[in-house]
Amino acid sequence: MISKKLGHSLDPFIIKIYHFFLKDRSINPNVLTVFGLVFAYLSCLYIAIGHNIIAGISLLISGFFDLLDGALARVSKKVTPFGGFLDSVLDRYSDMFILYGVAIFFLKRGEIFWCLITLIAIIGVAIIPYAKARAEAASIKCNTGILERPERVIILLIGMFFNILHYVIFVMAVLSHITVIQRILFVWREANKMENKRER
């Protein structure tokens, strides 16, 4: 939802922040994509050992790099098929790293129920982009759903900064699967429209 509404409107602001801290404009956007993964992994480590605030800061930095790589690629005209592919693949690693850290956090505290809820969330979060990829393989553009990646990151940041991971992970477990259902229904409707057009 957030991605659809904002689009690339934040690009100028993100690039200004980038140039404020780093004057070098020759950096390959793919390097920034990798930095995003590194900070996501740090977030995983810190949340696993219970340092929620540091984990949240690491996730925030990871999210910034995730926005920056695409913005820099568009501004510097370095958008490539491989760059988009790498960004998508490493985003999946980032998602799994962070939720894995949350699962370890609950497991170390002996909270098996919440560990299982996290695993349910992991399944949903993994299937959301897969559903989109399969839809696009069928020539159906599928950006629908209540819980896309920006929403997931924001929800996790709230959980880490306000120490309410139990509530947050439950919300993610529910909304991730609702999002999958939304995408299934959307693709079903679009596929039926395509079939009806062919029959005419």
Secondary structure in CASP SS format (residue, H / E / C, confidence):
PFRMAT SS
TARGET T0000
AUTHOR 0000-0000-0000
METHOD secondary structure of the structure
MODEL  1
M C 1.00
I H 1.00
S H 1.00
K H 1.00
K H 1.00
L H 1.00
G C 1.00
H C 1.00
S C 1.00
L C 1.00
D H 1.00
P H 1.00
F H 1.00
I H 1.00
I H 1.00
K H 1.00
I H 1.00
Y H 1.00
H H 1.00
F H 1.00
F H 1.00
L C 1.00
K C 1.00
D C 1.00
R C 1.00
S C 1.00
I C 1.00
N C 1.00
P H 1.00
N H 1.00
V H 1.00
L H 1.00
T H 1.00
V H 1.00
F H 1.00
G H 1.00
L H 1.00
V H 1.00
F H 1.00
A H 1.00
Y H 1.00
L H 1.00
S H 1.00
C H 1.00
L H 1.00
Y H 1.00
I H 1.00
A H 1.00
I C 1.00
G C 1.00
H C 1.00
N H 1.00
I H 1.00
I H 1.00
A H 1.00
G H 1.00
I H 1.00
S H 1.00
L H 1.00
L H 1.00
I H 1.00
S H 1.00
G H 1.00
F H 1.00
F H 1.00
D H 1.00
L H 1.00
L H 1.00
D H 1.00
G H 1.00
A H 1.00
L H 1.00
A H 1.00
R H 1.00
V H 1.00
S C 1.00
K C 1.00
K C 1.00
V C 1.00
T C 1.00
P H 1.00
F H 1.00
G H 1.00
G H 1.00
F H 1.00
L H 1.00
D H 1.00
S H 1.00
V H 1.00
L H 1.00
D H 1.00
R H 1.00
Y H 1.00
S H 1.00
D H 1.00
M H 1.00
F H 1.00
I H 1.00
L H 1.00
Y H 1.00
G H 1.00
V H 1.00
A H 1.00
I H 1.00
F H 1.00
F H 1.00
L H 1.00
K H 1.00
R C 1.00
G C 1.00
E C 1.00
I H 1.00
F H 1.00
W H 1.00
C H 1.00
L H 1.00
I H 1.00
T H 1.00
L H 1.00
I H 1.00
A H 1.00
I H 1.00
I H 1.00
G H 1.00
V H 1.00
A H 1.00
I H 1.00
I H 1.00
P H 1.00
Y H 1.00
A H 1.00
K H 1.00
A H 1.00
R H 1.00
A H 1.00
E H 1.00
A H 1.00
A C 1.00
S C 1.00
I C 1.00
K C 1.00
C C 1.00
N C 1.00
T C 1.00
G C 1.00
I C 1.00
L C 1.00
E C 1.00
R H 1.00
P H 1.00
E H 1.00
R H 1.00
V H 1.00
I H 1.00
I H 1.00
L H 1.00
L H 1.00
I H 1.00
G H 1.00
M H 1.00
F H 1.00
F C 1.00
N C 1.00
I C 1.00
L H 1.00
H H 1.00
Y H 1.00
V H 1.00
I H 1.00
F H 1.00
V H 1.00
M H 1.00
A H 1.00
V H 1.00
L H 1.00
S H 1.00
H H 1.00
I H 1.00
T H 1.00
V H 1.00
I H 1.00
Q H 1.00
R H 1.00
I H 1.00
L H 1.00
F H 1.00
V H 1.00
W H 1.00
R H 1.00
E H 1.00
A H 1.00
N H 1.00
K H 1.00
M H 1.00
E H 1.00
N H 1.00
K H 1.00
R H 1.00
E H 1.00
R C 1.00
END
